[in-house]
Amino acid sequence: MDEALLRKFQRELSAGTVSLALLAVVAAAAEPMYGYQIAKRLESLDGVLSGKQSALYPVLRNLEAGGLLESFVEPSMSGPPRRYYRITAAGRAALADWSAAWRATRDSVDTVLKGKTA
């Protein structure tokens, strides 16, 4: 197996799924979350970020720029101020749409893969 091709495939596959997973994690939270909390939550869900926490912050900024998340900064007793994120109404609508698109894509690909292995 060509490891470089596998890594390339995994990078391409994760590009869109990270945004979906981020929205889902923030939407499920009872309170706003800061970046490190979000990263740890994603990692606990079987490695969506694959140990690349730095990739999280540009995605968070893009989601905020798109109006899907909003943020605020609060001082921290244990270090620099923390930026907290919460999902917006537009973010909840996008999460519903993206989740449906994900399920449709997953089901379609699963159907093709099952057909090839049968």
C-alpha positions in Angstrom: 0.0 0.0 0.0 1.3 3.5 -0.8 1.3 5.4 2.4 1.7 8.8 0.7 -1.5 8.2 -1.3 -3.3 7.1 1.8 -2.2 10.2 3.7 -3.3 12.4 0.8 -6.7 10.7 0.6 -7.1 11.2 4.4 -6.2 14.9 4.2 -8.7 15.5 1.4 -11.4 13.5 3.1 -11.0 15.4 6.4 -11.1 18.9 4.8 -14.9 19.2 4.9 -15.6 16.9 7.7 -13.7 18.9 10.2 -16.1 21.9 9.8 -19.0 19.6 10.2 -17.6 18.0 13.3 -16.7 21.4 14.8 -20.2 22.7 14.3 -21.6 19.5 15.9 -19.4 19.7 18.9 -20.1 23.3 19.6 -23.8 22.8 19.0 -23.9 19.9 21.5 -22.2 21.9 24.2 -24.2 23.3 27.1 -22.0 26.3 27.3 -19.6 28.2 25.0 -16.3 26.3 24.5 -12.7 27.6 23.9 -10.5 26.1 21.2 -8.5 23.7 23.3 -11.8 22.3 24.8 -13.1 21.8 21.3 -9.9 20.1 20.1 -9.9 17.7 23.1 -13.5 16.8 22.5 -12.8 16.1 18.8 -9.8 14.0 19.7 -11.8 12.0 22.2 -14.2 11.2 19.3 -11.8 8.9 17.6 -9.3 11.3 16.2 -11.2 13.6 13.9 -8.3 16.1 14.1 -5.6 13.4 14.1 -3.5 15.3 16.6 -3.4 18.5 14.5 -4.9 21.0 16.9 -3.4 23.9 14.9 -5.7 23.0 12.0 -8.7 23.7 14.3 -8.2 27.5 14.6 -8.3 28.5 11.0 -11.5 26.4 10.6 -13.1 28.1 13.7 -12.2 31.5 12.2 -13.7 30.6 8.9 -16.9 29.3 10.5 -17.1 32.6 12.5 -16.5 34.7 9.4 -19.3 32.8 7.7 -21.7 33.7 10.5 -22.0 30.1 11.7 -20.2 30.6 15.0 -19.8 33.7 17.2 -17.0 34.2 19.7 -16.0 36.3 22.7 -12.8 36.7 24.7 -12.6 36.2 28.5 -9.6 36.5 30.8 -8.1 33.3 32.1 -6.7 32.7 35.5 -4.2 30.2 34.2 -2.8 32.0 31.1 -3.7 34.3 28.2 -7.3 35.3 27.6 -9.4 32.6 26.0 -11.7 32.9 22.9 -15.0 31.1 23.5 -17.2 29.9 20.6 -20.9 29.3 20.4 -23.1 28.3 17.4 -25.4 30.8 15.8 -28.9 30.2 14.4 -27.3 30.2 10.9 -24.8 27.7 12.2 -27.6 25.4 13.5 -29.3 25.6 10.0 -26.0 24.8 8.3 -25.3 21.9 10.7 -28.7 20.4 9.7 -28.0 20.9 6.0 -24.4 19.6 6.2 -25.4 16.6 8.3 -28.0 15.6 5.7 -25.5 16.1 2.9 -23.0 14.0 4.9 -25.5 11.2 5.4 -26.5 11.2 1.8 -22.9 11.1 0.6 -21.9 8.4 3.1 -24.9 6.2 2.1 -24.1 6.7 -1.6 -20.4 5.8 -1.1 -21.3 2.8 1.1 -23.7 1.6 -1.6 -21.0 1.8 -4.3 -18.4 0.1 -2.0 -20.7 -2.7 -1.1 -21.4 -3.2 -4.8 -17.7 -3.5 -5.5 -17.0 -6.0 -2.7 -20.1 -8.2 -3.2 
